[in-house]
Amino acid sequence: MEENKYFAFISYSRKDLGVAKQIKNNIESITGKKCWMDMEGIESGEQFVDVIVSAIDNSKYVIFLLSDNSMASKYAQKEITYADKVGKKLIPLNIDRCTPKGWFLFNFGEVDVIDVNVHEQLEKFYSNIKSWSSNQNLEKSFPSLFLDESGQKKVLYLMFLIDSSGSMYGERMEALNASLASVFENFSIINPDIDIKINILQFSSGCQWMYAEPINIEFFRWKLIDARGLTDLGYACHELDNVMSKKILFSLDNCPAGIIPPVLFLITDGEPTDEYLPHMAKLWNNHFFKKSNKFAIGLGGDFSIDALKLFTKNQKQVFTISDEALNEFKALVTRLLTMSLYAGSMASLNEE
């Protein structure tokens, strides 16, 4: 086997398989390189030694998914101990907020541990591995149509306006949270030459952004949304109109290489409870909003179809999902997202 065939060897407990797969997929998506992970549960002596040792030897880094389960695993202990002896760089990721103890604390208590439950730490980790990988192969597989002369990427903003009013409480909000979290966790980058940035504007009695500013799609992590309050769609339209300007989102500092038409989603289950029409009309006078790709999804049976149509001004981009079909929500969003980002990546937004 050639040296450093794998970007990283991932050591973990089989009880944490779901989290391990997610982290492996994220790392491979960001770096464009393969990671090795024991997917079959190799636990026999000679086979364990041959396969595991070979995989560690041929990995540049060793990532240890620190948890109460992995600290109780004799196999994880063997893997990490061997990796340390052969001089591999160890990167511990605390996946369940556990307290380091036992053999790990004794042997590796001096090693910095990254808490993946802290957004800033996780984002920094993904940013670091992207730079460590120094991967050019992935970007070379795409035509560099969206890079300026300095190599900077054009920006595509992806924003969701989500109704978090009291009527969304229960199955609707549970389906929305689970579906969108999964969509973003498993999303494949369509064109690495584009900088896709995401934010969520939730509206009920007023509105608020999920993050203070849009997050790069590689580092975006979903935060659970609670349902309570009214349905102030007008308030959300006003806020969206405010940020979609050259002073904020589309400033030269934020988009030095230019802009790809934004992609916007409106998701609601009820009638607006405020005077939204003047704010919607003003939003449609916004050049950046007008040029964006817009989709509206109504959940249940009590939403305002007129509000959805006014948001898109295109009947073909309005969709409805009944309470009985909430399990189809994820597939719909994934399809619309993939389609719109692919189409958007082929266009540029001419500024006025």
Summary of the structure (lengths in Angstrom):
residues: 352
radius of gyration: 23.0
end to end distance: 55.9
largest distance: 72.6
contacts: 1102
relative contact order: 0.10
helix: 41%
strand: 21%
